[in-house]
Every structure is written in structure tokens, then in C-alpha cells.
């Protein structure tokens, strides 16, 4: 095995910090008990927060045993206890809904060790604002993404008119390699309501012949930088769980896992899950900055 001197910075950065590993292990260890898993499921699926006594009856264990497990789950930040009169009500800790998917992403390596920066971007990829002349190439790349059946629920390329209506005018980008449009990124409003005016859904597509060359990273970094400089405060995206490369890409730009939307829609007659991810302008860590072109 090579010593530390022979390791690259990238390899060293990929090793999980011992303190973080211990924290994740403690949370996972707390769930390494079938009764605790059943308790968490019972609380999560209840129509209202159950009391410890009701929860014990639901799972079929004694109240003292239930109290013991619930207390351990609360200490791990998975459940939360709340007094209401003489009863102790049990709820899922909201932070856990994000924390567990986040921890799983870290351990499985889909969470990048650092956000993308100028140094991460390929020198042969130029990202610029999309123009009218780019529409044919943009729709071609969209079609290549649809063909993978790993990028979108769309089965046909939307019309130019439909995309033009959907996408925010100041948040459309194309990546150009050797004079050819290699990919595109666009943002769409998630709602017409004024309170959600700063929330947009992002899409990033890379042409079939340009994948693995950093095109997606360059596009997403430019899109994030433009969002941070505008009135957008949240970018969100939905990704098929099987698309690990896209999940890792978005993690590298500061996106976090909000949760998994199980059986959210059908593609080719099959129910598919999606991972909902989002990035907030004020998220912890360095901002993802695009290289000037």
C-alpha cells in the first residue's frame, strides 16, 4: 500500500474524517435493532404523534421497554419527545429526515469532499448564455438524455415553445467544446406563487459524446453562481437514485439530500423513485463559483 507521500490530494480528501465516521456510526448503530426500526416506522406513519403507551401497544412491547428504546432513539436525534399534559408524545426529529439520507450519501461516497471551484473546471469547456441559435442543439442533447432512461420522466423532447415558456430567461446556459454544444443547464420556477419566487428547479444535460469530461460540473457551477447573484435563494432537483454520477455532481455544488420520493411517477410503465436535492444560497461551505469565460 502506498504511504501518505504517494497519495494524491484527491485520495486524501476522499477519506472520511474519523470524527464524522464516529457520529454516523453512532446513529446507524442506534437503528441496529429490529424493535427500534419498528418504533421509528410506527411513529413516522402515525396520523398524529403517539404517546409512549400507545406506541408500546402498536409495536407489541412493554411500556418500560418502549421508553428505553425511544429514549435511545431520541438521544441519537432520530426521534423527539414532547410533553403534553401527563403524556409523553413521540415524533420523528425533523433533522433526521435530512440527516439520515445525508449520512448515507457520505458513507456511500456520493457526497463529494469539497464543492467545485475554479480549479475543478475543465479548461476546454466554455459555458455561455444560451442563444436562439442553440435551440436545435439543446433539443438534441435533451433527446440523448431521454434515451438513457436515467435522466427524466419525459419520453419525448418538449417543443422549443414549451421549453421557452418553462425556463427562466436569465438562467439558461450551454457548454461548448470545440465549437459544439456539449450540454445545457436551465432553471424553471417551481410555483407561480410569489412566496416561492426565489425557488427554481434545475436541469443539467450532457451530450452522449461528452460525458465524463467535466461538462456537467462546468454547467452546474455557472448555474449556481448565477443563482447566487440573482433573486433565487433555492435550487432544487429530482434525480433517479440509480444516477449516482448526477447525485455526486450536485453534492459537489453544495446540494443536500432532502429525501427519497418513493414511487413518485411511472416511466415506461414502471414506478420509479427520485432523490429530491436542494441547494440554499446561504448553505454552509464555500459557494460553488464558475470560471469566467
C-alpha positions as CSV (number, residue, x, y, z in Angstrom):
1,X,0.0,0.0,0.0
2,X,1.4,3.4,-0.9
3,X,2.4,5.7,2.0
4,X,0.9,9.1,2.6
5,X,3.6,10.8,0.5
6,X,2.4,8.8,-2.5
7,X,-1.2,9.6,-2.1
8,X,-2.8,12.3,-4.1
9,X,-4.7,15.2,-2.6
10,X,-7.9,13.8,-4.1
11,X,-7.3,10.4,-2.4
12,X,-6.6,12.0,1.0
13,X,-9.7,14.2,0.6
14,X,-11.9,11.1,-0.1
15,X,-11.1,9.5,3.3
16,X,-13.9,10.1,5.8
17,X,-12.9,12.1,8.9
18,X,-12.8,9.9,12.0
19,X,-15.0,12.2,14.0
20,X,-17.7,12.3,11.3
21,X,-17.4,8.5,10.9
22,X,-17.9,8.0,14.6
23,X,-21.0,10.3,14.6
24,X,-22.5,8.4,11.6
25,X,-21.7,5.0,13.2
26,X,-23.5,6.0,16.4
27,X,-26.6,6.9,14.5
28,X,-26.6,3.8,12.4
29,X,-25.8,1.7,15.5
30,X,-28.9,3.1,17.2
31,X,-31.0,1.6,14.4
32,X,-29.3,-1.8,14.5
33,X,-32.2,-3.3,16.4
34,X,-35.4,-4.5,14.7
35,X,-37.6,-3.2,17.6
36,X,-36.2,0.3,17.2
37,X,-36.7,0.2,13.4
38,X,-40.3,-0.8,14.0
39,X,-40.8,2.0,16.5
40,X,-39.4,4.6,14.1
41,X,-41.7,3.3,11.4
42,X,-44.7,3.4,13.7
43,X,-44.0,7.0,14.7
44,X,-43.3,8.1,11.1
45,X,-46.6,6.6,9.8
46,X,-48.9,7.6,12.6
47,X,-51.6,10.1,11.8
48,X,-50.6,12.1,14.9
49,X,-47.7,11.8,17.4
50,X,-48.5,8.8,19.7
51,X,-47.8,8.6,23.4
52,X,-45.2,6.2,24.6
53,X,-48.1,4.0,25.9
54,X,-49.9,3.9,22.6
55,X,-46.6,3.3,20.8
56,X,-45.9,0.3,23.0
57,X,-49.3,-1.2,22.2
58,X,-48.8,-0.6,18.5
59,X,-45.5,-2.4,18.4
60,X,-46.5,-5.1,21.0
61,X,-43.8,-4.4,23.6
62,X,-44.0,-3.4,27.3
63,X,-44.1,0.3,28.1
64,X,-40.8,0.2,30.0
65,X,-39.1,-1.4,27.0
66,X,-40.7,1.1,24.7
67,X,-39.5,4.0,26.9
68,X,-35.9,2.6,26.9
69,X,-35.8,2.4,23.1
70,X,-37.5,5.7,22.5
71,X,-35.0,7.4,24.8
72,X,-32.1,5.9,22.9
73,X,-33.6,7.0,19.6
74,X,-34.1,10.5,20.9
75,X,-30.5,10.7,22.1
76,X,-29.4,9.8,18.6
77,X,-31.5,12.6,17.1
78,X,-33.9,10.2,15.3
79,X,-37.0,10.7,17.5
80,X,-38.1,13.7,19.6
81,X,-40.1,13.6,22.8
82,X,-42.7,16.2,23.7
83,X,-44.7,16.5,26.9
84,X,-48.5,17.1,26.5
85,X,-50.2,17.1,29.9
86,X,-49.4,13.9,31.6
87,X,-48.4,12.1,28.4
88,X,-45.1,12.0,26.6
89,X,-45.7,12.2,22.8
90,X,-43.2,10.8,20.3
91,X,-42.3,12.5,17.0
92,X,-39.7,12.0,14.3
93,X,-37.0,14.6,14.6
94,X,-37.2,16.8,11.5
95,X,-33.4,17.0,11.3
96,X,-33.3,13.2,11.0
97,X,-35.3,13.3,7.7
98,X,-32.3,15.1,6.2
99,X,-29.6,13.7,8.4
100,X,-30.0,10.1,7.6
101,X,-30.1,10.5,3.8
102,X,-27.1,12.8,4.2
103,X,-25.2,10.3,6.3
104,X,-25.9,7.6,3.8
105,X,-24.7,9.8,0.9
106,X,-21.5,10.4,2.8
107,X,-20.8,6.8,3.6
108,X,-21.6,5.6,0.1
109,X,-19.3,8.2,-1.4
110,X,-21.9,10.1,-3.3
111,X,-21.2,13.2,-1.3
112,X,-18.1,15.0,-2.6
113,X,-15.4,16.0,-0.2
114,X,-15.4,19.6,-1.4
115,X,-17.6,22.0,-3.5
116,X,-16.5,22.6,-7.1
117,X,-14.2,25.6,-7.6
118,X,-12.4,27.3,-10.5
119,X,-9.6,24.7,-10.3
120,X,-12.1,21.8,-10.8
121,X,-13.4,23.1,-14.1
122,X,-12.1,21.7,-17.4
123,X,-10.2,24.2,-19.5
124,X,-11.6,23.1,-22.8
125,X,-15.3,23.7,-21.8
126,X,-16.7,27.2,-22.3
127,X,-20.1,28.0,-20.7
128,X,-22.1,30.9,-22.0
129,X,-25.7,32.1,-22.0
130,X,-28.0,30.2,-24.4
131,X,-28.9,31.9,-27.6
132,X,-31.7,31.5,-30.2
133,X,-29.3,29.6,-32.5
134,X,-28.7,27.0,-29.8
135,X,-32.2,25.6,-29.7
136,X,-31.6,22.7,-32.2
137,X,-28.5,21.5,-30.3
138,X,-30.2,21.9,-26.9
139,X,-33.1,19.8,-28.0
140,X,-30.7,17.2,-29.5
141,X,-28.9,16.9,-26.2
142,X,-32.2,16.7,-24.4
143,X,-33.2,13.7,-26.6
144,X,-29.9,12.0,-25.8
145,X,-30.6,12.3,-22.1
146,X,-34.2,11.0,-22.5
147,X,-32.7,7.9,-24.3
148,X,-30.8,6.9,-21.3
149,X,-34.0,6.5,-19.2
150,X,-31.9,7.6,-16.3
151,X,-32.3,11.4,-16.5
152,X,-36.0,12.3,-16.8
153,X,-39.6,11.1,-16.8
154,X,-40.0,12.8,-20.2
155,X,-40.3,10.3,-23.1
156,X,-40.3,12.9,-25.9
157,X,-38.3,16.1,-26.3
158,X,-40.6,19.0,-25.5
159,X,-41.1,21.6,-28.2
160,X,-39.0,24.7,-28.3
161,X,-42.0,26.8,-27.4
162,X,-42.8,24.7,-24.3
163,X,-39.2,24.9,-23.1
164,X,-39.1,28.6,-23.8
165,X,-42.2,29.1,-21.6
166,X,-40.8,26.8,-18.9
167,X,-37.3,28.1,-18.4
168,X,-36.3,31.3,-16.7
169,X,-34.8,33.7,-19.3
170,X,-31.6,34.6,-17.3
171,X,-30.8,31.1,-16.2
172,X,-30.2,29.2,-19.5
173,X,-26.7,28.0,-20.2
174,X,-24.9,26.0,-22.8
175,X,-21.5,24.3,-22.6
176,X,-19.4,24.4,-25.8
177,X,-16.5,22.1,-26.6
178,X,-14.5,22.7,-29.8
179,X,-17.4,24.8,-31.2
180,X,-20.0,22.1,-30.5
181,X,-22.8,22.4,-27.9
182,X,-21.9,19.7,-25.5
183,X,-24.6,20.2,-22.9
184,X,-27.0,22.7,-21.3
185,X,-28.4,23.8,-18.0
186,X,-31.7,25.6,-17.3
187,X,-33.8,26.6,-14.3
188,X,-37.6,26.6,-14.0
189,X,-39.8,28.2,-11.4
190,X,-41.4,25.7,-9.1
191,X,-44.5,27.7,-8.5
192,X,-46.4,30.8,-9.7
193,X,-47.0,31.9,-6.1
194,X,-45.0,35.0,-5.1
195,X,-43.7,33.3,-1.9
196,X,-41.8,30.8,-4.0
197,X,-40.4,33.3,-6.5
198,X,-36.8,32.5,-5.4
199,X,-37.1,28.7,-5.7
200,X,-36.3,27.1,-9.0
201,X,-35.8,23.6,-10.3
202,X,-32.5,23.0,-12.1
203,X,-31.8,20.7,-15.1
204,X,-28.4,19.7,-16.4
205,X,-27.9,17.6,-19.5
206,X,-24.7,16.5,-21.2
207,X,-24.5,15.2,-24.7
208,X,-23.7,11.5,-25.2
209,X,-20.3,12.1,-26.7
210,X,-19.2,14.5,-24.0
211,X,-19.9,12.7,-20.7
212,X,-17.2,12.2,-18.2
213,X,-15.3,15.3,-19.3
214,X,-16.5,17.8,-16.7
215,X,-19.2,19.4,-18.8
216,X,-21.9,18.9,-16.2
217,X,-19.7,20.3,-13.5
218,X,-18.9,23.4,-15.5
219,X,-22.6,23.9,-16.3
220,X,-23.8,23.4,-12.7
221,X,-21.2,25.7,-11.3
222,X,-22.2,28.5,-13.7
223,X,-25.8,27.9,-12.9
224,X,-25.2,28.1,-9.1
225,X,-23.1,31.2,-9.4
226,X,-25.8,32.9,-11.5
227,X,-28.5,31.9,-9.0
228,X,-26.4,33.2,-6.1
229,X,-26.1,36.5,-7.9
230,X,-29.8,36.8,-8.6
231,X,-33.0,36.7,-6.7
232,X,-33.0,32.9,-6.5
233,X,-32.4,31.6,-3.0
234,X,-33.0,27.9,-3.5
235,X,-32.2,25.5,-6.4
236,X,-33.8,22.0,-6.3
237,X,-33.6,19.0,-8.5
238,X,-35.0,15.4,-8.6
239,X,-32.6,12.6,-9.6
240,X,-33.2,8.9,-10.1
241,X,-31.3,7.1,-7.3
242,X,-29.5,5.0,-9.9
243,X,-27.9,8.1,-11.4
244,X,-25.1,8.2,-8.9
245,X,-22.9,10.4,-11.1
246,X,-25.6,13.2,-11.1
247,X,-26.1,12.9,-7.3
248,X,-22.4,13.2,-6.7
249,X,-22.2,16.2,-9.2
250,X,-24.9,18.1,-7.3
251,X,-23.4,17.2,-4.0
252,X,-20.1,18.8,-5.2
253,X,-22.0,22.0,-5.9
254,X,-23.5,22.2,-2.4
255,X,-26.8,20.4,-2.9
256,X,-28.1,18.3,0.0
257,X,-30.4,15.3,0.0
258,X,-33.9,16.3,1.3
259,X,-35.3,12.8,0.9
260,X,-36.3,10.0,-1.4
261,X,-39.7,10.3,-3.1
262,X,-40.7,6.6,-3.5
263,X,-42.8,5.5,-6.5
264,X,-43.4,9.2,-7.4
265,X,-44.2,8.5,-11.1
266,X,-44.0,5.9,-13.8
267,X,-41.6,5.7,-16.7
268,X,-42.2,3.1,-19.4
269,X,-44.9,1.6,-17.2
270,X,-42.5,1.1,-14.2
271,X,-42.8,3.1,-10.9
272,X,-39.6,5.0,-10.2
273,X,-38.2,6.7,-7.1
274,X,-36.4,10.1,-7.2
275,X,-34.0,11.7,-4.8
276,X,-35.0,15.3,-4.0
277,X,-32.0,17.6,-3.5
278,X,-31.7,21.3,-2.9
279,X,-29.1,24.0,-2.5
280,X,-29.7,27.1,-0.5
281,X,-27.8,30.3,-1.2
282,X,-26.8,30.5,2.5
283,X,-25.7,26.9,2.7
284,X,-22.7,26.1,4.8
285,X,-19.4,25.8,3.0
286,X,-17.8,27.6,0.1
287,X,-20.0,28.8,-2.7
288,X,-19.7,27.0,-6.0
289,X,-18.1,29.5,-8.3
290,X,-17.9,29.2,-12.1
291,X,-14.9,30.1,-14.1
292,X,-15.2,33.3,-16.1
293,X,-15.5,32.7,-19.8
